[in-house]
Amino acid sequence: MLFNSLAFAIFLPIVFFLYWALPNKYRPIWILITSYYFYMSWNVKYVVLILFTTVVSYGCAILMQKWKKKKTVLLCATLIASLGVLFFFKYFNFFSLSAANVLGRFAIQVHPVTLSLMLPVGISFYTFQTLSYVIDVYRGEVEAEKNFLTYAAFISFFPQLVAGPIERTSNLLPQIKGEHRFDKEKATGGLLLMAWGFFKKLVVADNLAIYADQIFDDVHYYGGFSMLLAALFFTFQIYCDFSGYSDIAIGCAKLFDINLMTNFRSPYFAISIKDFWSRWHISLSTWFRDYVYIPLGGNRVGRVRNACNLLVTFLVSGLWHGAAWHFVVWGGLHGVLQVLENCFPFMRKLTKKAKEEPESIKGPAIWFCRMITFGIAMLAWVFFRAETVSEACYVLLHMWDGILHPVAYVTRGLADFGMGIAEVLSLAVPFGLLLVYDYAALYGDPIAKVRRLKKPVRWLIYYGFVFLVLMLASFNAQEFVYFQF
């Protein structure tokens, strides 16, 4: 069931009204029932997987607190079970084919075993959420949840089940089982955030996807400016698609008086790659920081070891995104870039200042850093979007063809897309609104600022926004990009 579907438009009001009609003690059960229905709307069979992962993690966490001397064994059992399911469905074919290719290079011919399995939606997200819970219990940071139904509701909470944010136990679980009172202001804020998320998905991401897919689906037919535009369009497509999902999920949770963690903070205004990763997919980047990077030694070790820790973390992060080498290369690139940044003390100081004193980050030099960071991120996204590493390299090499003749370079690229003035304006206006919103978000909550305006001005903005969405939105109910991960 997609957020951008008629089914969800019917589903959400029913869940909302019955949730608030029920006594508080029954609400976690209602969340559990509706979340499992939401998940089964994709494929009924795969509900067995989330139930299996939930039962294993629940049982092992309970036993950890009873048998403290065996908690390491229990943790390993949970890791093997949960990651084993993820490996089987997501990575078996990848490693089987890769092993066969490696052996083939040594003249050892092996026929790889492959499986015809559909990747269960959301498996990477709920697996990581269960793992963080079990690891936190193992570390003694949280208590094991004794009520199975409450725990199952925490793992399967439908707004963030299939594409995050990947919630931490200490934030979401207490809210699932806590007392709730309907807050009109909070619910209104949630609806406005959902509206902004739908704008990013329907107006920006889905329209940009048409042009980006045209090029990336046949890279050898195009060249020059059209490839550069395709890279730019995908850069904003994936951001608006994924952050749009996160905004809808966070806003939807607010309708139930539940606060999910912020997952994006204006990442394309980052001043370094490290700053970018403190703003992009925050729930995942902090997950890898806390459960991979820090256990490896983090930055408490020497420079060489720290560089290795960064590279390992980002290589694994790349593999998490997809079972293909171009994802691994994309992750590795970001790891290498962070290692290089660490070689320059002024970059470390600048990134730290941006995090601690965002108001002070101004001036031409900062904008130069932002443009360089954005350019690097955009070029790295080519590896993420391309089907193979060789295709990504082809795009990066040929996007500059004809650039010495700028007028012909641009006009030929626009002609490849069949873009006229109307098409350019239909993209430029939403682009402008997106950039204004994200820049304002560096210094506060834009939605909260709009809500504080006088009523006539506020409603004029609301009506203008709705008109823009109705005029430019794509209502084809396209899947969100991160569903494939």
C-alpha positions as CSV (number, residue, x, y, z in Angstrom):
1,M,0.0,0.0,0.0
2,L,1.7,3.2,-1.2
3,F,1.3,6.4,0.6
4,N,0.5,8.0,-2.7
5,S,-2.5,5.7,-3.4
6,L,-6.2,5.8,-3.1
7,A,-6.0,2.7,-0.8
8,F,-3.9,4.6,1.7
9,A,-6.3,7.7,1.5
10,I,-9.0,5.3,2.7
11,F,-6.9,3.3,5.1
12,L,-5.4,6.3,7.1
13,P,-8.7,8.0,8.2
14,I,-10.1,4.6,9.4
15,V,-7.0,3.8,11.4
16,F,-6.9,7.4,12.8
17,F,-10.5,7.6,14.0
18,L,-10.6,4.1,15.5
19,Y,-7.2,4.7,17.2
20,W,-8.6,7.8,19.1
21,A,-11.9,6.1,19.8
22,L,-10.2,3.1,21.6
23,P,-9.1,3.2,25.2
24,N,-5.4,3.8,25.5
25,K,-4.5,0.2,26.6
26,Y,-5.9,-1.2,23.3
27,R,-4.1,1.3,21.0
28,P,-0.9,-0.7,20.7
29,I,-2.9,-3.7,19.6
30,W,-4.8,-1.6,17.0
31,I,-1.4,-0.3,15.7
32,L,-0.2,-3.9,15.5
33,I,-3.3,-5.1,13.6
34,T,-3.3,-2.2,11.1
35,S,0.5,-2.3,10.6
36,Y,0.4,-5.9,9.7
37,Y,-2.6,-5.3,7.3
38,F,-0.5,-2.4,5.8
39,Y,2.4,-4.8,5.3
40,M,0.4,-7.7,4.0
41,S,-1.1,-5.4,1.3
42,W,2.2,-5.9,-0.6
43,N,2.5,-9.7,-0.2
44,V,0.8,-11.8,2.4
45,K,3.5,-14.5,2.4
46,Y,6.3,-12.2,3.5
47,V,4.5,-11.3,6.8
48,V,6.1,-14.6,8.0
49,L,9.5,-13.0,7.7
50,I,8.8,-9.9,9.8
51,L,7.0,-12.1,12.4
52,F,10.0,-14.5,12.5
53,T,12.4,-11.6,13.0
54,T,10.2,-10.1,15.7
55,V,9.8,-13.4,17.6
56,V,13.5,-14.2,17.5
57,S,14.6,-10.7,18.7
58,Y,11.9,-10.6,21.3
59,G,12.8,-14.0,22.7
60,C,16.5,-13.5,22.7
61,A,16.2,-10.1,24.4
62,I,14.1,-11.6,27.2
63,L,16.5,-14.5,27.7
64,M,19.5,-12.0,27.8
65,Q,18.2,-10.5,31.0
66,K,17.5,-13.9,32.5
67,W,20.7,-15.6,31.5
68,K,23.3,-12.8,31.6
69,K,26.2,-15.2,31.3
70,K,24.9,-16.4,27.9
71,K,23.9,-13.1,26.5
72,T,26.8,-13.0,24.0
73,V,25.6,-16.4,22.6
74,L,22.1,-15.1,22.4
75,L,23.2,-11.9,20.7
76,C,25.1,-14.0,18.1
77,A,22.1,-16.2,17.6
78,T,19.9,-13.1,16.9
79,L,22.5,-11.7,14.5
80,I,22.8,-15.0,12.6
81,A,19.0,-15.4,12.4
82,S,18.1,-11.9,11.4
83,L,21.0,-11.2,9.1
84,G,20.7,-14.7,7.7
85,V,17.1,-14.0,6.5
86,L,18.3,-10.6,5.0
87,F,21.3,-12.3,3.3
88,F,19.1,-15.1,1.8
89,F,16.6,-12.8,0.2
90,K,18.8,-9.8,-0.6
91,Y,22.4,-10.9,-1.1
92,F,22.4,-14.7,-2.0
93,N,22.4,-14.1,-5.8
94,F,24.9,-11.3,-5.6
95,F,27.5,-13.3,-3.7
96,S,26.8,-16.4,-5.8
97,L,27.4,-14.6,-9.0
98,S,30.4,-12.6,-7.7
99,A,32.0,-15.8,-6.5
100,A,31.5,-17.5,-9.9
101,N,33.0,-14.4,-11.7
102,V,36.1,-14.4,-9.4
103,L,36.6,-18.2,-9.9
104,G,36.1,-17.7,-13.7
105,R,39.0,-15.3,-13.8
106,F,41.2,-18.2,-12.5
107,A,39.9,-20.5,-15.3
108,I,37.6,-22.3,-12.8
109,Q,34.2,-22.6,-14.4
110,V,31.4,-22.7,-11.9
111,H,27.7,-22.4,-12.6
112,P,26.3,-20.0,-10.0
113,V,23.2,-21.0,-8.1
114,T,20.6,-18.2,-8.2
115,L,17.2,-18.0,-6.6
116,S,14.0,-16.4,-8.1
117,L,12.9,-14.5,-5.1
118,M,11.2,-11.1,-4.8
119,L,12.9,-8.8,-2.2
120,P,10.4,-8.4,0.7
121,V,9.6,-4.7,1.0
122,G,11.2,-3.0,4.0
123,I,13.3,-6.0,5.1
124,S,16.5,-3.9,5.4
125,F,14.7,-1.4,7.6
126,Y,12.9,-3.6,10.1
127,T,15.9,-5.9,10.3
128,F,18.1,-3.1,11.4
129,Q,15.4,-1.8,13.9
130,T,15.3,-5.3,15.5
131,L,19.1,-5.5,15.6
132,S,19.4,-2.1,17.3
133,Y,16.9,-3.2,19.9
134,V,18.7,-6.5,20.7
135,I,22.1,-4.8,20.8
136,D,20.8,-2.0,23.1
137,V,19.4,-4.7,25.5
138,Y,22.7,-6.5,25.3
139,R,24.6,-3.3,26.2
140,G,22.1,-2.7,29.1
141,E,21.0,0.6,27.6
142,V,17.3,-0.4,27.5
143,E,15.2,-3.0,29.3
144,A,13.7,-5.9,27.3
145,E,10.1,-5.4,26.5
146,K,8.0,-8.1,28.1
147,N,4.7,-7.5,26.3
148,F,5.1,-9.2,22.9
149,L,2.2,-7.4,21.3
150,T,3.6,-4.0,22.3
151,Y,7.1,-5.0,21.0
152,A,5.6,-6.3,17.7
153,A,3.8,-3.0,17.3
154,F,7.1,-1.1,17.8
155,I,8.8,-3.2,15.1
156,S,5.9,-2.9,12.6
157,F,4.6,0.7,13.2
158,F,3.2,1.2,9.7
159,P,4.3,4.9,8.9
160,Q,8.0,4.0,9.1
161,L,7.9,0.2,8.5
162,V,8.9,-0.1,4.9
163,A,11.4,2.9,4.4
164,G,12.2,4.3,7.8
165,P,13.2,6.3,9.7
166,I,14.9,3.4,11.4
167,E,13.8,4.1,14.9
168,R,15.7,3.5,18.1
169,T,14.1,1.6,21.0
170,S,14.5,4.5,23.5
171,N,12.5,6.8,21.3
172,L,9.6,4.8,19.7
173,L,8.9,1.9,22.1
174,P,8.0,4.1,25.1
175,Q,5.7,6.1,22.9
176,I,3.9,3.0,21.5
177,K,3.0,1.9,25.0
178,G,2.6,5.4,26.6
179,E,-0.5,7.5,27.4
180,H,-1.7,9.6,24.5
181,R,-4.1,12.5,24.2
182,F,-5.2,14.0,20.9
183,D,-3.4,17.3,20.2
184,K,-5.0,19.3,17.5
185,E,-2.0,21.5,16.9
186,K,0.3,18.5,16.6
187,A,-2.0,16.7,14.3
188,T,-2.3,19.8,12.1
189,G,1.4,20.1,12.0
190,G,1.6,16.5,11.0
191,L,-0.9,17.0,8.1
192,L,1.1,20.0,6.8
193,L,4.3,18.0,7.0
194,M,2.6,15.2,5.1
195,A,1.5,17.7,2.5
196,W,5.0,18.9,2.0
197,G,6.2,15.3,1.7
198,F,3.6,14.6,-1.0
199,F,4.7,17.8,-2.8
200,K,8.3,16.5,-2.9
201,K,7.2,13.1,-4.1
202,L,4.4,13.9,-6.6
203,V,5.5,17.3,-7.9
204,V,9.3,17.1,-7.8
205,A,10.6,13.5,-7.6
206,D,8.1,11.8,-10.0
207,N,8.4,14.5,-12.6
208,L,12.2,14.4,-12.5
209,A,12.1,10.6,-12.7
210,I,10.7,10.8,-16.2
211,Y,13.7,12.7,-17.5
212,A,16.4,10.9,-15.4
213,D,15.1,7.5,-16.4
214,Q,15.1,8.5,-20.1
215,I,18.9,8.9,-20.0
216,F,19.9,6.3,-17.5
217,D,17.8,3.6,-19.2
218,D,19.9,4.1,-22.4
219,V,23.1,5.8,-21.5
220,H,25.0,4.9,-24.7
221,Y,22.5,6.8,-26.9
222,Y,23.0,10.1,-25.2
223,G,25.9,12.3,-24.2
224,G,26.9,15.8,-23.2
225,F,24.6,18.1,-21.3
226,S,21.7,15.6,-21.3
227,M,23.8,13.3,-19.1
228,L,24.8,16.1,-16.8
229,L,21.1,17.1,-16.5
230,A,20.1,13.5,-15.9
231,A,22.7,13.4,-13.0
232,L,21.3,16.6,-11.6
233,F,17.7,15.5,-12.0
234,F,18.4,12.2,-10.2
235,T,20.2,14.0,-7.4
236,F,17.0,15.9,-6.6
237,Q,14.7,13.0,-7.5
238,I,16.2,10.6,-4.9
239,Y,16.3,13.4,-2.3
240,C,12.7,14.4,-2.8
241,D,11.5,10.8,-3.2
242,F,13.1,9.6,0.0
243,S,12.9,12.7,2.2
244,G,9.3,13.0,0.9
245,Y,8.6,9.5,2.2
246,S,10.2,10.4,5.6
247,D,8.1,13.6,5.8
248,I,4.9,11.7,5.2
249,A,5.9,9.0,7.7
250,I,6.9,11.6,10.4
251,G,3.7,13.7,9.7
252,C,1.5,10.6,9.8
253,A,3.0,9.4,13.1
254,K,2.1,12.9,14.6
255,L,-1.6,12.1,13.9
256,F,-1.2,9.4,16.6
257,D,0.8,11.7,19.0
258,I,4.0,9.8,18.1
259,N,7.3,11.6,17.3
260,L,9.7,9.9,14.9
261,M,13.2,11.1,14.5
262,T,14.2,13.6,11.8
263,N,15.7,11.8,8.8
264,F,16.8,14.7,6.6
265,R,18.1,18.3,7.3
266,S,18.7,20.2,4.1
267,P,21.6,17.8,2.9
268,Y,22.3,19.7,-0.3
269,F,23.3,22.7,1.8
270,A,26.0,20.7,3.5
271,I,29.5,22.2,3.6
272,S,31.4,18.9,3.5
273,I,30.8,15.3,2.8
274,K,30.9,14.6,6.6
275,D,28.3,17.4,7.1
276,F,26.3,15.8,4.2
277,W,26.1,12.5,6.1
278,S,24.9,14.3,9.3
279,R,22.0,15.6,7.2
280,W,21.2,12.7,4.8
281,H,19.3,9.6,6.0
282,I,20.2,10.4,9.5
283,S,18.5,7.3,11.0
284,L,20.7,5.0,8.9
285,S,24.0,7.1,9.2
286,T,23.7,7.2,13.0
287,W,22.8,3.5,13.0
288,F,26.1,2.7,11.2
289,R,27.9,5.1,13.5
290,D,26.6,3.5,16.7
291,Y,26.6,-0.2,15.7
292,V,29.5,-0.5,13.2
293,Y,31.9,2.5,13.2
294,I,32.2,3.0,17.0
295,P,32.5,-0.7,17.8
296,L,35.3,-0.9,15.2
297,G,37.1,1.8,17.2
298,G,35.7,5.0,15.7
299,N,38.0,7.9,15.9
300,R,39.6,6.7,19.2
301,V,42.3,5.0,17.3
302,G,45.2,6.1,15.1
303,R,44.7,7.8,11.7
304,V,45.3,4.7,9.6
305,R,42.9,2.6,11.7
306,N,40.3,5.4,11.7
307,A,40.5,5.6,7.9
308,C,39.9,1.8,7.7
309,N,37.0,2.1,10.1
310,L,35.4,4.8,7.9
311,L,36.0,2.8,4.7
312,V,34.5,-0.4,6.2
313,T,31.5,1.5,7.5
314,F,30.7,3.2,4.2
315,L,31.4,0.0,2.1
316,V,28.9,-1.8,4.3
317,S,26.5,1.1,4.0
318,G,26.8,1.0,0.2
319,L,26.0,-2.8,0.3
320,W,23.0,-2.2,2.5
321,H,21.5,0.0,-0.2
322,G,21.7,-2.7,-2.8
323,A,23.2,-6.1,-3.8
324,A,25.3,-4.7,-6.6
325,W,28.9,-3.5,-7.0
326,H,27.9,0.0,-8.1
327,F,26.3,0.5,-4.7
328,V,29.5,-0.7,-3.0
329,V,31.5,1.8,-5.1
330,W,29.1,4.6,-4.2
331,G,29.5,3.8,-0.5
332,G,33.3,3.5,-0.9
333,L,33.6,6.8,-2.6
334,H,31.9,8.6,0.3
335,G,34.2,6.7,2.7
336,V,37.3,7.8,0.7
337,L,36.0,11.4,0.6
338,Q,35.6,11.5,4.4
339,V,39.1,10.1,4.9
340,L,40.5,12.8,2.6
341,E,38.5,15.5,4.5
342,N,40.1,14.3,7.8
343,C,43.5,15.1,6.3
344,F,42.7,18.8,6.4
345,P,42.2,20.2,9.9
346,F,40.3,23.3,8.7
347,M,37.6,21.0,7.2
348,R,37.2,19.2,10.5
349,K,36.8,22.6,12.3
350,L,34.4,23.9,9.7
351,T,32.2,20.8,9.9
352,K,32.2,20.9,13.7
353,K,31.3,24.6,13.6
354,A,28.4,23.9,11.2
355,K,27.0,21.4,13.6
356,E,27.4,23.5,16.8
357,E,26.9,27.0,15.5
358,P,24.8,26.9,12.2
359,E,24.0,30.6,12.5
360,S,27.6,31.6,12.1
361,I,28.1,29.6,8.9
362,K,27.8,32.4,6.3
363,G,29.9,34.1,3.6
364,P,31.2,33.4,0.1
365,A,33.7,30.8,1.2
366,I,30.8,28.7,2.8
367,W,28.8,28.9,-0.4
368,F,31.8,27.7,-2.3
369,C,32.1,24.7,0.0
370,R,28.4,24.0,-0.4
371,M,28.7,24.1,-4.2
372,I,31.8,21.8,-4.2
373,T,30.1,19.4,-1.8
374,F,26.9,19.3,-3.8
375,G,28.8,18.7,-7.1
376,I,30.7,15.8,-5.5
377,A,27.5,14.3,-4.1
378,M,25.8,14.7,-7.5
379,L,28.6,12.9,-9.4
380,A,28.7,10.1,-6.8
381,W,24.9,9.6,-7.3
382,V,25.7,8.5,-10.8
383,F,27.2,5.3,-9.4
384,F,24.0,4.9,-7.3
385,R,21.6,5.3,-10.2
386,A,23.5,3.5,-13.0
387,E,22.9,-0.2,-13.5
388,T,26.6,-1.1,-13.4
389,V,29.9,0.4,-12.5
390,S,30.9,0.5,-16.2
391,E,27.7,2.4,-17.1
392,A,28.4,4.9,-14.3
393,C,31.9,5.5,-15.6
394,Y,30.6,6.0,-19.1
395,V,28.2,8.6,-17.9
396,L,30.8,10.5,-15.9
397,L,33.2,10.5,-18.9
398,H,30.7,11.5,-21.6
399,M,28.7,14.1,-19.7
400,W,31.3,16.7,-20.7
401,D,31.2,16.0,-24.4
402,G,30.9,19.3,-26.3
403,I,31.3,21.5,-23.3
404,L,33.8,23.7,-25.1
405,H,30.9,24.9,-27.3
406,P,28.5,25.9,-24.4
407,V,25.5,27.1,-26.5
408,A,25.4,24.0,-28.6
409,Y,26.1,21.9,-25.5
410,V,23.1,23.2,-23.7
411,T,20.6,23.3,-26.6
412,R,21.4,19.8,-27.7
413,G,21.0,18.5,-24.2
414,L,17.6,20.2,-23.8
415,A,16.6,18.9,-27.3
416,D,17.3,15.3,-26.1
417,F,14.7,15.8,-23.4
418,G,12.3,17.5,-25.7
419,M,12.1,20.4,-23.2
420,G,10.5,23.7,-24.1
421,I,9.8,26.8,-22.0
422,A,6.7,25.2,-20.4
423,E,8.6,22.1,-19.3
424,V,11.5,24.1,-17.9
425,L,9.1,26.4,-15.9
426,S,7.2,23.3,-14.6
427,L,10.4,22.1,-13.1
428,A,12.0,25.4,-12.2
429,V,9.1,26.7,-10.0
430,P,9.0,23.6,-7.7
431,F,12.8,23.6,-7.7
432,G,12.8,27.2,-6.4
433,L,10.2,26.4,-3.7
434,L,12.2,23.4,-2.6
435,L,15.5,25.3,-2.3
436,V,13.8,28.2,-0.4
437,Y,12.2,25.7,2.0
438,D,15.5,23.8,2.6
439,Y,17.5,27.0,3.1
440,A,14.9,28.3,5.6
441,A,15.1,24.9,7.4
442,L,18.7,25.5,8.2
443,Y,17.5,28.1,10.7
444,G,14.3,26.7,11.9
445,D,11.0,25.0,11.0
446,P,9.5,26.6,7.9
447,I,6.1,25.0,8.5
448,A,6.0,26.4,12.0
449,K,7.0,29.9,10.7
450,V,4.1,29.7,8.1
451,R,1.7,28.7,10.9
452,R,2.6,31.9,12.8
453,L,1.7,34.2,10.0
454,K,-1.6,36.1,10.0
455,K,-4.6,34.1,8.9
456,P,-5.1,35.7,5.4
457,V,-1.5,35.4,4.5
458,R,-1.3,31.8,5.8
459,W,-4.4,30.6,3.9
460,L,-3.2,32.4,0.8
461,I,0.0,30.3,1.0
462,Y,-2.0,27.1,1.6
463,Y,-4.4,27.7,-1.4
464,G,-1.4,28.6,-3.6
465,F,0.4,25.4,-2.5
466,V,-2.6,23.2,-3.2
467,F,-3.1,24.9,-6.6
468,L,0.6,24.2,-7.5
469,V,0.3,20.6,-6.5
470,L,-2.9,20.0,-8.5
471,M,-1.4,21.7,-11.6
472,L,2.0,19.9,-11.6
473,A,1.7,16.7,-9.6
474,S,2.1,13.3,-11.2
475,F,-0.7,11.0,-9.9
476,N,0.5,7.7,-11.3
477,A,1.2,6.2,-7.9
478,Q,4.9,5.4,-8.5
479,E,6.7,3.5,-5.9
480,F,9.2,5.2,-3.6
481,V,12.8,4.6,-4.7
482,Y,13.9,3.2,-1.3
483,F,11.3,0.5,-1.4
484,Q,13.9,-1.5,-3.4
485,F,16.3,-1.5,-0.5
